[in-house]
Amino acid sequence: MGRVEGKVALITGAARGQGRSHAVRLAQEGADIIAVDMCADAKTVPYALGTRDDLAETARLVEELDRRVLTRVADVRDLGALESAVADGVTEFGHLDIVSANAGIGSFAPAWELSEETWQEMIDINLTGVWKTTKAAIPQMISQGTGGSIVLTSSAAGLVAYGNLAHYTSAKHGVVGLMRVLAVELAQYGIRVNTVNPTTVDTDMLGNQAIYSLFTGDENATREQAMEAFKGLNAMPVPWVEPVDVSNAVLYLASDEARYVTGSTHVVDAGGTQPYRFPHA
């Protein structure tokens, strides 16, 4: 029997990257999936976001595991679209037990050089979008009376500061604050709320020319050159973790193994948030 057998999980940002990985990992352990993604680019982001084809591929991978999946194109900035996705999912599957509020974007500049549009889009998606996801899901979870688990995707940048990421760091710190309040408010209903706080993860948010250039100072830097620069962020000599490393943390927090774990920041950072680290050779 799987660790989340018979559960239904809502996952935002599910078209690719961590969201797809979470969908597949939870399906491997018995969950049915409501997979949501906006399937469009964001104006201020220097890389392409997931597409409808990507979301369809996530669905295919879940179905390949003999689990059911419902896909919906919805922007986390649109509360009505999220509420419709939840309602459709409950109509299809009967209940909602797990929420992975994962959708997020990345962009980079010194704080004083960020445009208002760049700041606002980051906050709207990475913080307000997380709140709207929970707002859409919580009433259903409370009405069921069966408890549940909400996992918000924060970041190592939700615990420590990173240069060139004032807007991202602010949003991810905000996600941790939101999690702590929800953990207090929802404990009476048996609904647990936690964050995952990963270091750099090998997804498209990281694997693009804009990031390679930022970390190396070379506008033509290769992935291999950037890997060496990324290692400096972590105590362990790795440039990043894999999406499944974060998915395993989400799975644990979603499962009954974590039945009394709430209000916690679950760090998957290869030691990156430690204040003192030996330099890598």
C-alpha positions as CSV (number, residue, x, y, z in Angstrom):
1,M,0.0,0.0,0.0
2,G,1.3,3.4,-0.9
3,R,2.1,6.1,1.6
4,V,-0.7,8.4,0.3
5,E,-2.9,5.6,-1.0
6,G,-6.5,6.8,-1.7
7,K,-5.6,10.5,-1.2
8,V,-6.3,13.3,-3.7
9,A,-3.6,16.0,-4.2
10,L,-4.0,19.4,-5.7
11,I,-0.7,20.6,-7.2
12,T,-0.1,24.1,-8.7
13,G,2.7,24.7,-11.2
14,A,2.3,21.1,-12.2
15,A,3.2,21.3,-15.9
16,R,6.9,20.7,-15.3
17,G,9.8,21.1,-12.9
18,Q,9.1,20.5,-9.2
19,G,5.3,20.5,-9.7
20,R,5.5,17.6,-12.2
21,S,7.9,15.7,-10.0
22,H,5.5,16.2,-7.0
23,A,2.6,14.9,-9.1
24,V,4.5,11.8,-10.2
25,R,6.0,11.0,-6.8
26,L,2.6,11.3,-5.0
27,A,1.0,9.2,-7.7
28,Q,3.7,6.6,-7.3
29,E,2.5,6.3,-3.7
30,G,-1.1,6.0,-4.5
31,A,-2.6,9.5,-4.8
32,D,-4.9,10.9,-7.5
33,I,-3.9,14.3,-8.8
34,I,-5.5,17.6,-9.6
35,A,-2.8,19.2,-11.8
36,V,-3.0,23.0,-12.3
37,D,-0.8,25.3,-14.3
38,M,-1.3,28.6,-16.0
39,C,0.5,27.3,-19.2
40,A,1.6,30.7,-20.2
41,D,4.7,32.9,-19.8
42,A,5.0,35.7,-17.2
43,K,5.9,39.1,-18.5
44,T,8.9,39.8,-16.2
45,V,10.5,36.3,-16.3
46,P,13.6,35.7,-18.5
47,Y,12.8,32.1,-19.5
48,A,9.8,30.3,-20.9
49,L,7.3,28.7,-18.6
50,G,5.3,25.5,-18.9
51,T,2.9,24.9,-21.7
52,R,-0.3,23.0,-22.3
53,D,1.7,20.2,-23.8
54,D,3.9,20.1,-20.7
55,L,0.8,19.8,-18.5
56,A,-0.5,17.0,-20.8
57,E,2.8,15.2,-20.3
58,T,2.5,15.4,-16.6
59,A,-1.0,13.8,-16.9
60,R,0.4,11.1,-19.1
61,L,3.1,10.3,-16.5
62,V,0.5,10.1,-13.7
63,E,-1.8,7.9,-15.8
64,E,1.1,5.6,-16.6
65,L,1.3,4.9,-12.9
66,D,-2.4,3.8,-13.0
67,R,-3.6,6.8,-11.1
68,R,-6.3,9.2,-12.1
69,V,-5.5,12.8,-13.0
70,L,-7.5,16.0,-13.7
71,T,-5.7,18.9,-15.4
72,R,-6.9,22.5,-15.4
73,V,-5.3,25.6,-16.9
74,A,-5.5,28.2,-14.1
75,D,-3.3,31.1,-13.0
76,V,-2.7,31.2,-9.2
77,R,-3.5,34.9,-9.4
78,D,-7.0,34.1,-10.4
79,L,-8.9,32.9,-7.3
80,G,-12.1,32.0,-9.3
81,A,-10.1,29.7,-11.6
82,L,-8.5,28.0,-8.6
83,E,-11.9,27.5,-6.9
84,S,-13.2,26.0,-10.1
85,A,-10.3,23.6,-10.3
86,V,-10.9,22.5,-6.7
87,A,-14.6,22.1,-7.3
88,D,-14.0,20.1,-10.5
89,G,-11.5,17.9,-8.7
90,V,-13.8,17.2,-5.8
91,T,-16.6,16.4,-8.3
92,E,-14.2,14.0,-10.1
93,F,-12.5,12.3,-7.1
94,G,-14.9,13.0,-4.2
95,H,-12.5,14.7,-1.8
96,L,-9.3,16.7,-1.4
97,D,-6.6,15.7,1.1
98,I,-3.3,17.2,0.0
99,V,-2.4,20.6,-1.3
100,S,1.0,21.4,-2.8
101,A,1.1,25.2,-3.5
102,N,4.2,25.0,-5.7
103,A,3.7,27.5,-8.6
104,G,6.4,30.1,-8.7
105,I,8.6,32.2,-10.9
106,G,12.2,33.6,-10.7
107,S,13.8,36.8,-11.9
108,F,16.9,38.6,-10.9
109,A,18.3,42.1,-10.3
110,P,19.6,44.3,-7.4
111,A,16.7,45.5,-5.3
112,W,17.0,49.1,-6.5
113,E,17.0,48.1,-10.1
114,L,13.8,46.0,-10.0
115,S,10.9,47.6,-11.9
116,E,7.6,47.9,-10.1
117,E,6.2,45.4,-12.6
118,T,8.9,42.9,-11.8
119,W,8.4,43.3,-8.0
120,Q,4.6,43.1,-8.3
121,E,4.5,40.0,-10.5
122,M,6.8,38.2,-8.2
123,I,4.7,39.0,-5.1
124,D,1.4,38.3,-6.9
125,I,2.5,34.8,-8.1
126,N,5.0,33.6,-5.4
127,L,3.1,34.9,-2.3
128,T,-0.4,36.0,-3.1
129,G,-0.8,33.0,-5.4
130,V,0.1,30.7,-2.6
131,W,-2.5,32.3,-0.3
132,K,-5.1,32.1,-3.1
133,T,-4.4,28.4,-3.5
134,T,-4.9,27.8,0.2
135,K,-8.0,30.0,0.2
136,A,-9.5,27.9,-2.6
137,A,-8.8,24.6,-1.0
138,I,-9.2,25.1,2.8
139,P,-13.0,25.4,2.9
140,Q,-13.4,22.0,1.2
141,M,-10.8,20.4,3.5
142,I,-12.5,21.8,6.6
143,S,-16.0,20.7,5.4
144,Q,-14.8,17.1,4.9
145,G,-13.8,16.8,8.5
146,T,-11.0,14.4,7.7
147,G,-7.9,16.6,8.2
148,G,-5.2,16.8,5.6
149,S,-1.9,18.3,4.7
150,I,-0.9,21.6,3.0
151,V,2.6,22.0,1.8
152,L,3.7,25.4,0.6
153,T,6.8,25.7,-1.5
154,S,9.1,28.3,0.0
155,S,12.9,28.3,-0.5
156,A,16.2,28.5,1.2
157,A,15.6,32.1,0.3
158,G,12.6,32.0,2.7
159,L,15.1,31.6,5.5
160,V,18.2,33.5,4.6
161,A,19.0,36.4,2.2
162,Y,20.2,36.1,-1.4
163,G,21.5,39.1,-3.4
164,N,19.7,40.0,-6.6
165,L,16.6,38.4,-5.2
166,A,15.0,41.0,-3.0
167,H,11.5,40.3,-4.4
168,Y,11.9,36.6,-4.5
169,T,13.4,36.5,-1.0
170,S,10.6,38.7,0.3
171,A,7.9,36.5,-1.2
172,K,9.4,33.3,0.1
173,H,9.9,34.7,3.6
174,G,6.2,35.7,3.3
175,V,5.3,32.1,2.4
176,V,6.9,30.9,5.7
177,G,4.9,33.5,7.6
178,L,1.7,32.4,5.9
179,M,2.4,28.8,6.7
180,R,3.0,29.5,10.4
181,V,-0.3,31.3,10.7
182,L,-2.2,28.6,8.8
183,A,-0.7,25.9,10.9
184,V,-2.1,27.7,14.0
185,E,-5.5,28.3,12.5
186,L,-6.0,24.9,10.9
187,A,-4.7,22.6,13.7
188,Q,-8.2,22.5,15.2
189,Y,-9.4,20.8,12.0
190,G,-6.5,18.3,11.9
191,I,-5.1,20.0,8.8
192,R,-1.3,20.3,9.0
193,V,0.6,23.1,7.2
194,N,4.4,23.1,6.5
195,T,6.8,24.5,4.0
196,V,9.5,22.9,1.9
197,N,12.6,25.1,1.6
198,P,14.9,23.9,-1.1
199,T,18.2,25.2,-2.3
200,T,18.8,25.5,-6.0
201,V,16.9,22.8,-7.9
202,D,17.7,21.6,-11.4
203,T,14.6,22.9,-13.2
204,D,14.0,25.5,-15.9
205,M,13.9,28.3,-13.4
206,L,17.6,27.6,-12.8
207,G,18.6,26.1,-16.2
208,N,18.5,29.1,-18.4
209,Q,21.0,31.6,-20.0
210,A,20.0,34.5,-17.8
211,I,20.9,32.6,-14.6
212,Y,24.1,31.2,-16.1
213,S,25.2,34.7,-16.9
214,L,24.2,36.1,-13.5
215,F,26.3,33.5,-11.6
216,T,29.3,33.6,-13.9
217,G,29.4,37.1,-15.1
218,D,29.7,35.7,-18.7
219,E,26.7,36.3,-21.0
220,N,27.7,33.2,-23.0
221,A,28.3,30.9,-20.0
222,T,27.5,27.2,-20.4
223,R,25.6,25.0,-18.0
224,E,28.9,23.3,-17.1
225,Q,30.5,26.6,-16.2
226,A,27.4,27.6,-14.1
227,M,27.5,24.3,-12.2
228,E,30.8,25.3,-10.7
229,A,29.5,28.7,-9.6
230,F,26.3,27.2,-8.1
231,K,28.4,24.9,-5.9
232,G,29.3,27.9,-3.8
233,L,25.7,28.2,-2.6
234,N,25.8,24.8,-0.9
235,A,27.9,23.2,1.9
236,M,27.8,19.8,0.1
237,P,29.8,20.0,-3.1
238,V,26.8,19.9,-5.4
239,P,25.4,22.7,-7.7
240,W,21.8,21.8,-7.0
241,V,19.4,19.1,-5.9
242,E,17.1,17.2,-8.1
243,P,13.3,17.8,-8.2
244,V,12.7,14.4,-6.7
245,D,14.7,15.3,-3.6
246,V,12.1,18.0,-2.9
247,S,9.2,15.7,-3.9
248,N,10.4,13.2,-1.3
249,A,10.0,15.9,1.3
250,V,6.6,16.8,0.0
251,L,5.6,13.1,0.2
252,Y,6.7,12.8,3.8
253,L,4.8,15.9,4.8
254,A,1.7,14.7,3.0
255,S,1.8,11.3,4.5
256,D,0.7,9.9,7.8
257,E,4.4,9.6,8.7
258,A,4.2,13.3,9.5
259,R,0.8,13.2,11.2
260,Y,2.0,15.4,14.0
261,V,4.3,17.6,12.0
262,T,2.9,21.1,11.4
263,G,4.3,24.6,11.4
264,S,7.7,23.5,10.3
265,T,10.2,24.6,7.6
266,H,11.4,21.4,5.9
267,V,14.9,22.3,4.5
268,V,16.3,20.4,1.5
269,D,19.4,22.6,1.0
270,A,22.6,20.5,0.8
271,G,23.7,22.6,3.8
272,G,23.3,25.9,1.9
273,T,21.7,27.8,4.8
274,Q,24.5,27.0,7.2
275,P,26.3,30.2,8.1
276,Y,29.8,28.7,8.0
277,R,30.8,26.4,5.1
278,F,34.2,25.1,4.0
279,P,35.1,26.4,0.5
280,H,35.0,23.8,-2.3
281,A,38.1,23.0,-4.1
